[in-house]
Each structure stands twice: as C-alpha cells, then as structure tokens.
Amino acid sequence: MISFAVRCAALILLPLVLVACAGDAVVPAPAGTSQSASQAESVAANQRFDQFVETFIQAALDRSPEWAIYQGHYEQAGQMTIPDAAWRQAELDYMDGLLAQLAAIDRDRLSADRGTDHDLLSNRFRSSRFYIDELRAWAWQPSQYNVAGPLSLLLNTEFAPLEERLELVSQRLAQVPAYYRAARLNLDHPSLEHTELALGQSLGTLGVLEDIRARADEAGLADDLDGLLDDARAAVTHWMSELESLQEELVRTGTARSFRLGGALYEKKFRHDIQAGFGAEELYRRALAEKERLLQAMDGHARSLWSQYFSGQPLPADRLERIGRMIDRLSDDHGTVEEFVENIRRQIPELEAFVREVDLLDQDPDKPLIVRETPEYMRGTGAIASVSAPGPFNPGANTYYNVTPLESYGEELAASYLREYNNWMVQILNIHEAIPGHYTQLVHANKSPSLVKSLFGNGAMIEGWAVYSERAMLEAGWGNHAPELQLMHGKWLLRVVHNTILDYAVHVLGMEQDEALRLMRQEAFQEESEATQKWRRITLTQVQLTSYYAGYAAIVDLRQQLANVQGDAFNIKDFHNEFLSYGSAPVASIARMMLMRH
Ligand code: ZN
C-alpha cells in the first residue's frame, strides 16, 4: 500500500477522469535507431515535449480542483467540478486535443525518460476517454459521487491557517447542491452494490460536515458557515433519500445493473489500467499455474516443519490441511497489542542494514522513513499500514510509514490482526511497505524527478515492485531461509495470486460469492474477515486487484530475460538500480528500454 494522499485504500474518491489508472497497452515501436536520429531533432522534440507537459499539468490542475487538492495544490480549491453531461463532453474534447498534440511529437526522438512519460500520458488520455465513453461508471456507480474527500483534506491538511482553509471549504459548500443535482441526473440503472456503498459513504459525508461545523465553531466562524452547512446537509440527505427510492425500485423491478463487468469491458479496462504486455485472460491462466506451484512449495515447508511443531502427531493426508494447520500454528507467534507499532519501528533499521550488507540496491540515508501511528483521519480504511509520500508539489516534506495501533480496533479484531501480522508476516509487511518495497522505490523514483510519473505513475509497477521486493529479500537470505518465513511468504503470495484469480473469475466468469469465499478460506488460508472484506472489494472495484500480480509477474519475467541475455555479466544490484531509475513507469515500458540497452 502506498499513497501520495492515501493511494492504496480501495475506495478513494477522486474526480472521474483523472482517477483513471492510466492507459493502453499499445506503445509506439522501439526507437532502435537512435544513433541515426539527428541530435538537433531530438533536442527539438524534447523541448516541445517539456513545453507540452508544463502546459498540460497546469491546465489539468486548474480543470480538476479535486485532483489538485489530493496532489497538494490548492489554487482552485474553492471551485467544485459539477459532474454533468456538459462537463463530460468538454473532457472528451479536451482529451482529443491533447492526444492530437502528443501525436505531433515524435516519441522515438525523445530521451528515454521523456519517452516513458509520453507513453504514460497518451495512455492516460485514451484511458480517460474510455472511462467516460465506454465504462460509463458515472451512470451506474453512485458511489462515485461524494464531496467529502476534498473537504476533509482541506480541513485536515495544514497548508494554510484554518481561517483560510475554512474560506475554501465554504466556497465548496456553496456548490454542493448543484453537485448532487447533476449526480442524480447521471444515474441510469446503477448496481445495487454501488448504490449501497454510496448510501453508507454519504453517512460519512454528513460526519465530515459536522467536523467542519465543529472546527468553524472553534475558529469563531460558525456564523459564516452555518447556513452553507445546513444547505449542504440538506443536499446530501436529499441525495440519500433519492438513492433509497431508487434502490427500492431497482430491487422491485429487477433492473439493477450487475456489478460484474463482463469479458469485453474487463479486458479493455485491464489494458487501460495495467498497461502490461499481456491481457487479463492470460494473466488469469498464469495465476492459476502459479497457485499450484506455490501450494507445492508451501507443502514442502509444512512437511519439513511438521515434526518440530507437531511432535508425535501424524501428518494429515490432505495437502491443504497440512499447510493450513502449520500456518495456524505459526500464527500463534506474535507480540502483544501494545508492542505492535514499536516492533515495526524497530525492524526498519535492520532491513536497511541488511540491504546494505548484501548489496541489493542503492539507498539514500538523507531521506529517512519516519514510522508513526496512522493519523486519526486516515484510519478506518481497514489498512493496517501504508506509506505517505510527499506529493510532487511538496518535495521537502517527510515520508511516513503509517502503522495503525491495534488498540484502535476492538479486542477481537485486534487479536485477529495480531495472528495475521504475526512475527513472520510482519517482516513481509515491512519489506513490502518500506524497505526495499514502496518507500525505497519512491526514493529512487524521486531521483529522476518526472512530474508526469509522480502524478500519473503506473499502479501495477508500484505494487508489483513491492511484491517483487519481498522475493528479492528472501532470495538474498533475509530470515536465513527459515522455512517458517518461506511458508508465510507463500501465504502472502497466495493472497496476491488469488486477487487476480478471483477478480477475473467473478467479473468475467461469473463466479458466485460462496465459491469465492470458499477459495479464499480453504485454498488461500485467509481469515474470515479478510475473505468477506475481499469479496466486497471485488464487487466494488474492477481490475485494480490484479495490479499486484500483474506487476510482479512482469518484473520476474524481465529479470529472467535480462539474466538470459547478460549471462555472467548479470548483476542483481545493477538490475534493481536501473529498473527503479525509470520511475513509476509501466513495467512494459521499462522492459523495452532495458532490453534495448543490454
Ligand atoms: Zn502495496
């Protein structure tokens, strides 16, 4: 999990167009003959591209104040995007214009770094068109409409004195009624799942409005805001009652849209969001094969550990039972609720020292990672840990590793988290989130500062790297090859692989809830709460769950390809440093450049 604001939380609400997770798998042909390109033409192309990017980003921030707020840019923060048909048409026209401008710049004359930016942007613009024109979530996902996120950020981010922030808040509040009127007009046979979610989240919106009232009171500004808050509250309440009648009608007439995307739309969304060199079905098949390999390896570890942990007890005949019981036993090895955050804090320097010792990749001691308890307003997403990186407009700020203290959960849930993040699993978590996972990747990405990649980075590359880094650490000897750690890592990877299997099986193949839950519980060894929560996430999102495995699989492929090409000259540290030097570009783009260079 990683975030500029809170990236990995499944259900962040960003404005429609720019939230799209980037583009299309079609990338221009390789610039294999760069020596023949005249240098002057390259310089000119680079300049044109830089100019384009500068103009585009300023315009994008102005056009989408909500997205800008998430990026820490507040110039237009008082302005609210009203998501009506005219706005969508304007966006489509705008994307067409941007695509035409990009097409006029010769991608093959650009420097490597700009070339990947060009890929990312053209993918992004095509993707934005797809989201409006074909996916049309604006018509069937009422949960897209929520004014709370930006309001809450303006209230809780201390970028200016409270009075100034409340002024921006009040400007936005004045537009809330128009916002929900437009939202209602957009809806056309929404899915019941997204309608339900919208109702639940709207309750949260009412809560945010009350927070604003409380802070305005504190600041002595209640008189200015009370009327606006009352009107906003009435608009949200009205929206909720409209959703309730709509829900009732959809159930009565059986005309709700299915949350399942279906094969054609799913493949397209996969290409836009993941930008891999393969399709969704191919990844699904690969995940099924990977699952079998993982289970075989985990079984080997379970067998080797059995007599040590279950002395005198017969080895179960069933493979899943052998693995399941061993995982269950190892999950008993955990610290206390009170020590949870401290234990994580203590491990970070150990990871850093190990990476240095085995020479896995470069690190930057000048950019320390600060472990802190997750701030209150960021809790409640179900995420136990996340990394908050400063946005590109705030480069001096700290990078935080947010860990939620288990005391903030009920006793039962805290106990379940402790078993899940036992002494073994917490190491994998720290590698994934921090070193050399998300945090280390960010440090590298920031060395070749590309505003495009900071703003529109590829999610599959980011998550894929974090998952790959776990494997790289274990291969390098972290944990001394302990079978316990290998087994737990197997469980972690099984979850990653099941994210892909289930997302595809449910959205494309029509898998039902019972079967999905059974798979997660019995064949991926997930706790009940994890499985139920995952099912919910599958019904509310599409494709995002495949990004972890898609990125991981592509990185593993690339490493193997380069090792084959380079033979004895292959060096793992060089591979990691070079891979990360391209920033958060799609793995397919990075692979193309690395394979060209070697
Ligand atoms: Zn992650």
Boltz pocket constraint, residues with backbone or C-beta under 6 A from the ligand:
constraints:
  - pocket:
      binder: B
      contacts: [[A, 1], [A, 2], [A, 8], [A, 432], [A, 438], [A, 462], [A, 463], [A, 466]]
      max_distance: 6.0
